[in-house]
């Protein structure tokens, strides 16, 4: 669908014109406001904010569907992405100073102060989000009183707080805690002289552990925005930028983590050599400690761990390029972009160019990088390519795009009703449609599905247009399609589709026809009904076979009992039970049969 949309926005779409789908907007807002006012809720005309029992600012209870909450959700979603971008900067706080006669590992304090300031500002926004959620009303779906199917709007601060405490508060608090600041300024300085081999592991674990709830918050925020507006990005370019930001953030995190692990790998080599050398103390490796001058002039610790020397026995693995180029000693801009390029390069090629050592942490990191690259690539491709249009060539897509017109459907609009002529195919860009069928009004038959962005309806037209000589009578709709929320779509009229089908033999391709059947909801409904009917026939035959065996067994028993003078009373009951069960297969109702979609006889040869 995005491939189709991109062509439309490139300039190949038809000139703007009036929407073919029109409906007067329902006037239920005044009725909803009147019903709400009876329950003590004063609602403004624009649904910006309302007050429940107090006119002061701290007594306001916000409507979850108000413009203020929508604006805040968008702003907070942007701040969440910024926070996800800030957190990995803590991995650049450790630095290495390569000097002669000795080198050391230290902390970039000025950079740490800047990152701490930015991180603290982001934490304040998380705290503000928690406060706003404590003052945002919610809809009680289980309430007895319902206003036009929406439910009762709960505005009691105590009930709001109790619901929030039981649902999302723990995740929000976990995302707002200043854990990296505590680790960098208090924990690491207290244990920097520890004999532990990897002091930076604590920072990695804490930052990544808090990264999960911060990443999780993006999904409910996105859902709320989509529920209110129908889509996160209003244009195709915004959608592409949204996916690109996710890809860059993943590369940023992987590159920053690679830098920190490179520093950790260098210090691991130094500590290993230090333990094997007499007179060496791990404290001498810290830049805040002045080493023994005699040891500094005679030590071989740093020469034995020179990553640029190929004769070194220590296996630096995938961290060798960073240490050989002395990236941890460069300025922030140089080491940041170097690490970002490394993350982007290996994420795009799934880590296939990496040469890793047998170190278990390095191997697990490489596996994670490869899997994440595959997931992001699949997500990107899934958003860029809908499979029905992927089977069409560029010339055919251009011809279709030239004849598409924009369509806007308000909530509750009936696009087409079952049995009415189908006049257009509709390709959904934003919103949701309900597509249901009763199979021509059959009793006991009802099928309903939800159409979302990238889906289409009115597929009966395609079979009509592909016939070499279609009749003038339009096909009848097999489903009733209604807009659940406001829907934005592109419409292809019947005559335009007929013209495109007559000009391009590609539409007659068997591969395209099979793809269409797979994504056609009419064909899917028929397939599911066919499977259900076959399953019921199998169950009926199995039950009849079991009853037949029981009847044969009981008939033998009854012949034996006839030879006795008096039959037990329980045999009479058994015979009545068997007689009753014999009628069960005949009383089973047949599943209403759904007519198989028409198979037009194409005279054109399929294109190879």
C-alpha positions as CSV (number, residue, x, y, z in Angstrom):
1,X,0.0,0.0,0.0
2,X,2.8,2.4,0.7
3,X,4.2,1.7,-2.7
4,X,0.9,2.8,-4.1
5,X,0.7,5.8,-1.9
6,X,4.2,7.0,-2.7
7,X,3.3,7.0,-6.4
8,X,0.2,9.1,-5.7
9,X,2.1,11.7,-3.7
10,X,4.7,11.8,-6.4
11,X,2.2,13.4,-8.7
12,X,0.6,10.6,-10.6
13,X,-2.8,10.8,-8.8
14,X,-5.9,12.3,-10.3
15,X,-6.7,16.0,-9.7
16,X,-8.5,16.6,-6.4
17,X,-12.2,16.5,-6.6
18,X,-15.2,15.9,-4.4
19,X,-15.3,12.8,-2.4
20,X,-17.6,10.1,-3.8
21,X,-18.6,9.1,-0.3
22,X,-20.6,11.7,1.6
23,X,-22.7,11.6,4.7
24,X,-23.9,14.2,7.1
25,X,-22.0,14.1,10.4
26,X,-24.3,12.8,13.1
27,X,-25.4,15.3,15.8
28,X,-24.8,13.0,18.8
29,X,-22.2,15.3,20.3
30,X,-24.9,17.6,21.8
31,X,-26.8,14.6,23.1
32,X,-23.7,13.2,24.7
33,X,-22.9,16.5,26.3
34,X,-26.4,16.7,27.7
35,X,-26.2,13.2,29.1
36,X,-22.8,13.9,30.6
37,X,-24.0,17.2,32.2
38,X,-26.7,15.2,34.0
39,X,-23.9,13.3,35.8
40,X,-22.1,16.4,36.9
41,X,-19.6,16.7,34.0
42,X,-19.3,20.0,32.2
43,X,-18.0,19.4,28.7
44,X,-16.8,22.2,26.4
45,X,-17.9,22.4,22.8
46,X,-14.4,21.5,21.6
47,X,-13.8,18.9,24.3
48,X,-10.6,20.6,25.4
49,X,-10.8,20.0,29.2
50,X,-13.5,19.9,31.8
51,X,-13.6,20.4,35.5
52,X,-15.2,18.0,38.0
53,X,-16.1,19.7,41.3
54,X,-13.3,22.3,41.3
55,X,-12.5,25.3,39.2
56,X,-8.8,25.6,40.2
57,X,-6.0,24.3,38.0
58,X,-5.0,21.5,40.2
59,X,-8.6,20.2,40.3
60,X,-9.0,19.8,36.6
61,X,-9.8,16.4,35.2
62,X,-8.9,16.0,31.5
63,X,-11.1,14.3,28.9
64,X,-9.1,11.5,27.3
65,X,-10.5,12.5,23.9
66,X,-9.7,16.2,24.3
67,X,-7.3,18.2,22.1
68,X,-5.1,18.8,25.1
69,X,-4.5,15.1,25.8
70,X,-4.0,14.4,22.0
71,X,-1.4,17.2,21.8
72,X,0.3,16.0,25.0
73,X,0.5,12.4,23.7
74,X,2.1,13.5,20.5
75,X,4.6,15.7,22.4
76,X,5.4,13.0,25.0
77,X,5.8,10.4,22.2
78,X,8.4,12.7,20.7
79,X,10.1,13.2,24.1
80,X,10.2,9.4,24.5
81,X,12.1,9.0,21.3
82,X,14.5,11.8,22.5
83,X,14.9,9.9,25.8
84,X,15.7,6.7,24.0
85,X,18.3,8.6,22.1
86,X,19.8,10.2,25.2
87,X,20.2,7.0,27.4
88,X,22.9,5.3,25.3
89,X,25.1,8.4,25.6
90,X,26.0,7.1,29.1
91,X,28.0,4.4,27.3
92,X,30.4,7.1,26.0
93,X,31.2,8.3,29.5
94,X,34.2,5.9,30.1
95,X,37.3,6.9,28.1
96,X,40.8,5.6,27.6
97,X,43.9,7.7,27.5
98,X,46.7,6.2,25.5
99,X,50.0,7.7,26.7
100,X,53.6,6.7,27.2
101,X,55.0,5.2,29.2
102,X,51.6,4.1,30.5
103,X,47.9,4.4,29.6
104,X,44.8,4.5,31.8
105,X,41.0,4.3,31.9
106,X,39.0,7.3,33.2
107,X,35.7,9.1,33.0
108,X,34.8,12.1,30.8
109,X,33.3,14.2,33.6
110,X,32.3,17.2,31.5
111,X,30.5,14.9,29.1
112,X,28.9,13.0,32.0
113,X,27.5,16.3,33.4
114,X,25.9,17.2,30.1
115,X,24.3,13.8,29.6
116,X,23.1,13.8,33.2
117,X,21.4,17.2,32.7
118,X,19.7,16.1,29.5
119,X,18.6,12.8,31.1
120,X,17.2,14.6,34.1
121,X,15.1,16.9,31.9
122,X,13.7,13.8,30.2
123,X,13.0,12.2,33.6
124,X,10.9,15.3,34.5
125,X,8.8,14.8,31.5
126,X,8.1,11.2,32.5
127,X,7.1,12.5,36.0
128,X,4.8,15.1,34.4
129,X,3.2,12.3,32.3
130,X,2.5,10.4,35.5
131,X,0.8,13.5,37.0
132,X,-1.3,14.0,33.9
133,X,-2.4,10.4,34.0
134,X,-3.5,10.9,37.6
135,X,-5.8,13.7,36.3
136,X,-7.1,12.1,33.2
137,X,-10.6,10.5,33.2
138,X,-11.3,7.1,31.8
139,X,-14.3,5.3,30.3
140,X,-15.9,2.6,32.4
141,X,-17.1,0.0,29.9
142,X,-18.7,-2.1,32.6
143,X,-21.0,0.7,33.9
144,X,-24.7,0.2,33.6
145,X,-25.3,3.6,32.0
146,X,-24.0,3.9,28.5
147,X,-23.9,7.0,26.4
148,X,-24.2,6.0,22.7
149,X,-22.1,2.8,23.3
150,X,-19.2,4.8,24.7
151,X,-19.7,4.1,28.3
152,X,-19.7,6.2,31.5
153,X,-16.8,8.7,31.8
154,X,-15.3,8.3,35.3
155,X,-14.2,11.7,36.7
156,X,-13.7,10.9,40.4
157,X,-10.0,11.5,41.2
158,X,-9.9,8.6,43.7
159,X,-11.3,6.1,41.2
160,X,-8.9,7.4,38.5
161,X,-5.9,7.1,40.9
162,X,-7.0,3.6,42.0
163,X,-7.3,2.4,38.4
164,X,-3.9,3.9,37.5
165,X,-2.3,2.3,40.5
166,X,-3.5,-1.1,39.4
167,X,-2.6,-0.7,35.8
168,X,0.3,1.4,34.4
169,X,1.9,3.2,37.3
170,X,4.6,0.6,37.9
171,X,5.8,0.8,34.3
172,X,5.7,4.6,34.3
173,X,7.7,4.8,37.6
174,X,10.2,2.3,36.3
175,X,10.8,4.5,33.2
176,X,11.1,7.7,35.3
177,X,13.6,6.6,37.9
178,X,17.1,8.3,37.6
179,X,19.0,5.0,37.7
180,X,21.9,5.8,35.3
181,X,22.6,9.0,37.2
182,X,23.0,7.1,40.4
183,X,25.2,4.4,38.8
184,X,27.5,6.9,37.1
185,X,27.9,9.3,40.0
186,X,27.7,7.1,43.1
187,X,28.0,3.3,42.3
188,X,30.9,3.2,39.8
189,X,33.1,5.6,41.8
190,X,32.6,3.5,44.9
191,X,33.7,0.2,43.1
192,X,36.2,1.5,40.5
193,X,39.1,0.0,42.5
194,X,37.3,-3.3,42.8
195,X,39.0,-6.5,41.7
196,X,36.0,-7.3,39.5
197,X,37.0,-7.6,35.8
198,X,34.2,-5.6,34.3
199,X,33.0,-2.6,36.3
200,X,31.0,-1.3,33.3
201,X,28.6,-4.3,33.4
202,X,26.5,-2.6,36.0
203,X,26.0,0.5,33.8
204,X,25.1,-1.7,30.8
205,X,22.6,-3.8,32.8
206,X,20.9,-0.8,34.4
207,X,20.6,1.3,31.3
208,X,19.3,-1.5,29.1
209,X,16.9,-2.8,31.9
210,X,15.4,0.7,32.1
211,X,15.4,0.9,28.3
212,X,12.7,-1.8,28.2
213,X,9.9,0.1,30.0
214,X,10.8,3.3,28.1
215,X,10.6,1.5,24.8
216,X,7.3,-0.2,26.0
217,X,5.7,3.2,26.6
218,X,5.9,4.1,22.9
219,X,3.4,1.4,22.0
220,X,0.4,2.5,24.2
221,X,1.1,6.1,23.3
222,X,1.0,5.2,19.6
223,X,-2.2,3.2,20.1
224,X,-3.9,6.2,21.8
225,X,-2.9,8.5,18.9
226,X,-4.0,6.0,16.3
227,X,-7.3,5.5,18.1
228,X,-7.9,9.3,18.2
229,X,-6.7,10.3,14.7
230,X,-6.5,6.9,12.8
231,X,-2.8,7.1,12.1
232,X,0.5,8.3,13.7
233,X,1.9,9.8,10.5
234,X,-0.4,11.9,8.4
235,X,1.7,11.6,5.2
236,X,3.8,8.9,3.6
237,X,6.9,10.9,4.2
238,X,6.2,11.2,7.9
239,X,5.6,7.4,8.0
240,X,8.9,6.8,6.3
241,X,10.7,9.2,8.7
242,X,9.0,7.4,11.7
243,X,10.5,4.0,10.6
244,X,13.8,5.6,9.8
245,X,14.0,7.0,13.3
246,X,13.5,3.6,14.8
247,X,16.3,2.2,12.6
248,X,18.7,5.0,13.6
249,X,17.9,4.6,17.3
250,X,18.7,0.9,17.0
251,X,22.0,1.6,15.3
252,X,22.7,4.3,17.9
253,X,22.2,1.9,20.8
254,X,24.2,-0.9,19.2
255,X,27.1,1.4,18.3
256,X,27.2,2.9,21.8
257,X,27.1,-0.5,23.4
258,X,29.9,-1.7,21.1
259,X,32.0,1.3,22.2
260,X,31.5,0.6,25.9
261,X,32.3,-3.1,25.4
262,X,35.5,-2.1,23.5
263,X,36.7,-0.1,26.5
264,X,35.7,-3.0,28.7
265,X,37.6,-5.5,26.5
266,X,40.8,-3.3,26.6
267,X,40.7,-3.1,30.4
268,X,40.1,-6.8,30.6
269,X,43.4,-7.4,28.7
270,X,45.2,-4.9,30.9
271,X,43.9,-6.5,34.1
272,X,44.8,-10.0,32.9
273,X,48.4,-8.8,32.2
274,X,48.6,-6.9,35.4
275,X,47.8,-10.0,37.5
276,X,50.6,-11.9,35.8
277,X,53.2,-9.1,36.4
278,X,55.0,-8.6,39.7
279,X,54.5,-5.2,41.3
280,X,51.4,-4.3,39.3
281,X,48.3,-3.1,41.0
282,X,44.9,-2.7,39.3
283,X,44.7,0.8,40.8
284,X,47.5,1.9,38.5
285,X,45.1,1.5,35.5
286,X,42.8,4.2,36.7
287,X,43.5,7.8,35.5
288,X,42.7,9.2,39.0
289,X,45.6,7.3,40.5
290,X,49.3,8.1,40.1
291,X,51.1,4.8,39.4
292,X,54.5,3.9,40.8
293,X,57.1,5.5,38.5
294,X,59.4,2.5,38.7
295,X,56.6,0.2,37.6
296,X,55.4,2.7,35.0
297,X,58.8,2.7,33.3
298,X,59.3,-1.1,33.4
299,X,55.8,-2.5,32.8
300,X,54.9,-4.6,29.8
301,X,51.1,-4.5,30.5
302,X,50.3,-1.9,27.8
303,X,52.6,-3.2,25.1
304,X,51.2,-6.7,25.6
305,X,47.7,-5.4,25.0
306,X,48.3,-3.2,21.9
307,X,45.4,-4.1,19.6
308,X,47.2,-2.6,16.6
309,X,50.0,-5.2,17.0
310,X,49.1,-8.4,15.2
311,X,51.5,-10.5,17.2
312,X,49.5,-9.9,20.4
313,X,48.0,-13.2,21.6
314,X,44.9,-11.6,23.3
315,X,41.8,-12.1,21.0
316,X,40.0,-8.7,20.9
317,X,37.4,-10.1,18.4
318,X,35.0,-7.6,16.9
319,X,36.4,-4.9,19.1
320,X,39.8,-4.9,17.5
321,X,39.0,-2.1,14.9
322,X,37.9,0.3,17.6
323,X,41.0,-0.4,19.8
324,X,43.4,-0.5,16.9
325,X,42.2,3.0,15.8
326,X,42.3,4.1,19.5
327,X,38.6,5.3,19.2
328,X,38.1,5.5,23.0
329,X,40.7,8.2,23.1
330,X,39.2,10.4,20.4
331,X,36.9,13.4,20.8
332,X,33.2,12.7,21.4
333,X,32.1,13.6,17.9
334,X,34.7,11.3,16.3
335,X,34.0,8.2,18.5
336,X,30.3,8.8,18.3
337,X,30.0,8.8,14.5
338,X,32.5,6.0,14.2
339,X,30.4,3.9,16.5
340,X,27.1,4.9,14.9
341,X,28.5,3.9,11.5
342,X,29.6,0.6,12.9
343,X,26.1,0.0,14.3
344,X,24.3,1.0,11.1
345,X,26.6,-1.1,8.9
346,X,26.3,-4.3,10.9
347,X,22.6,-3.9,11.5
348,X,21.9,-3.6,7.8
349,X,24.0,-6.6,7.0
350,X,22.9,-8.6,10.1
351,X,26.5,-8.8,11.5
352,X,27.7,-11.0,8.6
353,X,31.0,-9.1,8.4
354,X,31.8,-9.5,12.1
355,X,34.8,-11.6,13.3
356,X,34.1,-12.6,16.9
357,X,36.2,-14.3,19.5
358,X,35.1,-17.1,21.8
359,X,34.2,-14.7,24.5
360,X,30.6,-15.6,25.4
361,X,29.4,-12.0,25.9
362,X,30.7,-11.0,22.5
363,X,29.0,-14.0,20.8
364,X,25.7,-13.3,22.5
365,X,25.9,-9.6,21.4
366,X,26.6,-10.6,17.8
367,X,23.6,-13.0,17.8
368,X,21.4,-10.2,19.2
369,X,22.6,-7.8,16.6
370,X,21.8,-10.3,13.8
371,X,18.3,-11.1,15.1
372,X,17.5,-7.4,15.6
373,X,18.6,-6.6,12.1
374,X,16.3,-9.2,10.7
375,X,13.3,-8.0,12.7
376,X,13.8,-4.4,11.8
377,X,14.2,-5.3,8.1
378,X,11.1,-7.4,8.2
379,X,9.2,-4.5,9.9
380,X,10.4,-2.0,7.3
381,X,9.6,-4.2,4.3
382,X,6.2,-5.0,5.8
383,X,5.4,-1.3,5.9
384,X,6.7,-0.5,2.5
385,X,5.3,-3.4,0.4
386,X,1.4,-4.8,0.5
387,X,1.5,-7.9,-1.4
388,X,-1.4,-7.4,-3.8
389,X,0.3,-4.3,-5.3
390,X,3.8,-5.9,-5.2
391,X,2.7,-8.2,-8.0
392,X,2.1,-5.3,-10.3
393,X,4.7,-3.7,-12.5
394,X,5.4,0.1,-12.5
395,X,3.5,0.8,-15.7
396,X,0.3,-0.9,-14.3
397,X,0.7,0.9,-10.9
398,X,1.0,4.3,-12.7
399,X,-2.2,3.6,-14.7
400,X,-4.1,2.8,-11.6
401,X,-2.8,5.8,-9.6
402,X,-3.8,8.1,-12.4
403,X,-7.5,7.1,-11.9
404,X,-7.6,7.0,-8.1
405,X,-9.6,9.7,-6.3
406,X,-9.5,10.4,-2.6
407,X,-12.4,9.5,-0.4
408,X,-13.3,10.4,3.2
409,X,-15.9,8.5,5.2
410,X,-17.3,9.7,8.5
411,X,-18.0,7.3,11.3
412,X,-21.1,5.2,10.7
413,X,-21.0,5.6,6.9
414,X,-22.2,2.6,4.9
415,X,-19.9,2.2,1.9
416,X,-22.0,-0.5,0.4
417,X,-24.8,-2.8,1.6
418,X,-25.1,-6.5,0.9
419,X,-27.0,-7.0,-2.4
420,X,-26.4,-3.5,-3.7
421,X,-24.4,-2.9,-6.9
422,X,-20.7,-2.4,-6.4
423,X,-19.6,0.8,-8.0
424,X,-16.0,1.1,-6.7
425,X,-13.0,-0.5,-5.1
426,X,-11.8,1.2,-1.9
427,X,-8.2,1.0,-0.7
428,X,-7.9,2.0,3.0
429,X,-5.2,4.5,4.0
430,X,-6.4,5.3,7.5
431,X,-9.2,4.2,9.8
432,X,-11.2,1.0,10.1
433,X,-14.1,-0.6,8.3
434,X,-16.5,-3.4,9.4
435,X,-17.2,-5.9,6.6
436,X,-20.0,-8.3,7.4
437,X,-22.3,-10.7,5.5
438,X,-25.4,-12.8,6.1
439,X,-25.0,-14.8,2.9
440,X,-28.0,-13.3,1.3
441,X,-30.0,-13.1,4.5
442,X,-29.7,-16.7,5.6
443,X,-30.9,-17.5,9.1
444,X,-28.1,-18.4,11.5
445,X,-25.3,-17.1,9.2
446,X,-23.2,-14.1,10.1
447,X,-19.6,-13.3,9.3
448,X,-17.8,-10.1,10.3
449,X,-14.2,-8.9,9.9
450,X,-12.4,-5.6,10.4
451,X,-10.6,-3.9,7.5
452,X,-7.6,-1.9,8.4
453,X,-5.1,0.3,6.6
454,X,-3.7,-1.5,3.5
455,X,-6.9,-3.6,3.1
456,X,-9.4,-3.1,0.4
457,X,-13.1,-3.8,-0.3
458,X,-15.3,-4.1,-3.4
459,X,-13.2,-6.9,-4.8
460,X,-16.3,-8.2,-6.7
461,X,-15.5,-5.5,-9.3
462,X,-12.1,-7.1,-10.2
463,X,-13.7,-10.4,-11.3
464,X,-16.3,-8.4,-13.3
465,X,-13.6,-6.2,-15.0
466,X,-11.3,-9.2,-15.8
467,X,-14.0,-10.9,-18.0
468,X,-13.1,-10.2,-21.6
469,X,-16.5,-8.8,-22.4
470,X,-18.1,-7.7,-19.1
471,X,-21.8,-7.0,-19.0
472,X,-23.2,-3.5,-18.3
473,X,-24.7,-4.7,-15.1
474,X,-22.5,-4.2,-12.1
475,X,-21.9,-7.1,-9.7
476,X,-23.8,-7.3,-6.5
477,X,-22.0,-6.8,-3.2
478,X,-21.6,-9.9,-1.1
479,X,-20.9,-7.9,2.1
480,X,-22.0,-4.9,4.0
481,X,-19.2,-2.4,4.7
482,X,-19.5,0.3,7.3
483,X,-17.0,2.8,8.7
484,X,-16.2,2.2,12.4
485,X,-14.2,5.4,12.6
486,X,-13.3,8.1,10.2
487,X,-11.8,6.5,7.2
488,X,-9.5,8.0,4.5
489,X,-9.1,5.9,1.4
490,X,-8.5,5.9,-2.3
491,X,-11.4,5.0,-4.6
492,X,-11.2,3.3,-8.0
493,X,-14.4,3.5,-10.0
494,X,-15.8,0.6,-11.9
495,X,-15.4,2.1,-15.4
496,X,-11.8,3.1,-14.6
497,X,-11.0,-0.4,-13.4
498,X,-12.6,-1.8,-16.5
499,X,-10.4,0.4,-18.7
500,X,-7.2,-0.6,-16.9
501,X,-8.1,-4.3,-17.1
502,X,-8.7,-4.0,-20.8
503,X,-5.4,-2.3,-21.5
504,X,-3.0,-4.3,-19.3
505,X,-2.7,-8.1,-19.7
506,X,-0.7,-8.2,-16.5
507,X,-4.1,-8.1,-14.6
508,X,-4.8,-11.5,-16.2
509,X,-1.8,-13.1,-14.7
510,X,-2.6,-16.2,-12.7
511,X,-0.1,-15.2,-10.0
512,X,-1.9,-11.9,-9.5
513,X,-5.3,-13.6,-9.5
514,X,-4.1,-16.1,-6.8
515,X,-2.7,-13.2,-4.7
516,X,-6.0,-11.4,-5.0
517,X,-8.0,-14.5,-3.9
518,X,-5.7,-14.9,-0.9
519,X,-6.4,-11.3,0.3
520,X,-10.0,-11.3,-0.7
521,X,-12.3,-11.4,2.3
522,X,-15.1,-13.0,0.3
523,X,-12.8,-15.9,-0.7
524,X,-11.5,-16.2,2.8
525,X,-15.0,-16.5,4.2
526,X,-16.0,-19.1,1.6
527,X,-12.8,-21.1,2.5
528,X,-13.5,-21.0,6.2
529,X,-17.1,-22.1,5.7
530,X,-16.0,-24.9,3.4
531,X,-13.6,-26.2,6.0
532,X,-16.2,-26.0,8.8
533,X,-18.7,-27.9,6.6
534,X,-16.2,-30.6,5.9
535,X,-15.4,-30.9,9.6
536,X,-19.0,-31.2,10.6
537,X,-19.6,-33.9,7.9
538,X,-16.6,-35.8,9.4
539,X,-18.0,-35.5,12.9
540,X,-21.5,-36.6,11.8
541,X,-20.1,-39.7,10.0
542,X,-18.0,-40.5,13.0
543,X,-21.0,-40.2,15.4
544,X,-23.2,-42.3,13.1
545,X,-20.5,-45.0,13.0
546,X,-20.2,-45.0,16.8
547,X,-23.9,-45.3,17.2
548,X,-24.1,-48.1,14.7
549,X,-21.5,-50.1,16.6
550,X,-23.4,-49.5,19.9
551,X,-26.7,-50.6,18.3
552,X,-25.1,-53.8,17.0
553,X,-23.6,-54.6,20.4
554,X,-26.9,-53.9,22.2
555,X,-28.9,-56.0,19.7
556,X,-26.7,-59.0,20.6
557,X,-27.2,-58.3,24.2
558,X,-31.0,-58.1,23.8
559,X,-31.1,-61.4,21.9
560,X,-29.3,-63.1,24.8
561,X,-31.7,-61.4,27.3
562,X,-34.8,-62.7,25.4
563,X,-33.7,-66.2,26.3
564,X,-34.1,-65.4,30.0
565,X,-37.5,-65.4,31.7
566,X,-37.4,-61.8,32.9
567,X,-35.4,-59.0,31.4
568,X,-33.8,-56.5,33.8
569,X,-35.5,-53.1,33.9
570,X,-32.3,-51.4,33.0
571,X,-32.3,-52.9,29.5
572,X,-35.5,-51.0,28.7
573,X,-33.9,-47.8,29.7
574,X,-30.8,-48.6,27.5
575,X,-33.0,-49.3,24.5
576,X,-34.8,-46.0,24.9
577,X,-31.5,-44.2,25.2
578,X,-30.2,-45.8,22.0
579,X,-33.4,-45.0,20.1
580,X,-33.1,-41.4,21.2
581,X,-29.4,-41.1,20.1
582,X,-30.1,-42.7,16.7
583,X,-32.1,-39.6,15.8
584,X,-29.3,-37.2,16.7
585,X,-27.4,-37.2,13.4
586,X,-30.7,-36.4,11.6
587,X,-31.4,-33.5,13.9
588,X,-28.0,-31.8,13.4
589,X,-28.5,-28.6,11.5
590,X,-26.6,-28.2,8.3
591,X,-24.1,-25.3,8.1
592,X,-25.5,-22.8,5.7
593,X,-23.6,-23.1,2.5
594,X,-21.8,-20.0,1.2
595,X,-21.7,-19.7,-2.6
596,X,-18.3,-20.0,-4.0
597,X,-17.1,-16.8,-5.7
598,X,-17.4,-16.8,-9.4
599,X,-14.5,-18.1,-11.5
600,X,-14.5,-16.0,-14.7
601,X,-13.3,-17.7,-17.9
602,X,-10.3,-15.7,-19.0
603,X,-9.6,-15.8,-22.7
604,X,-6.3,-14.1,-22.4
605,X,-3.3,-16.3,-21.9
606,X,-1.5,-15.8,-18.5
607,X,1.6,-13.7,-18.7
608,X,4.8,-15.6,-17.9
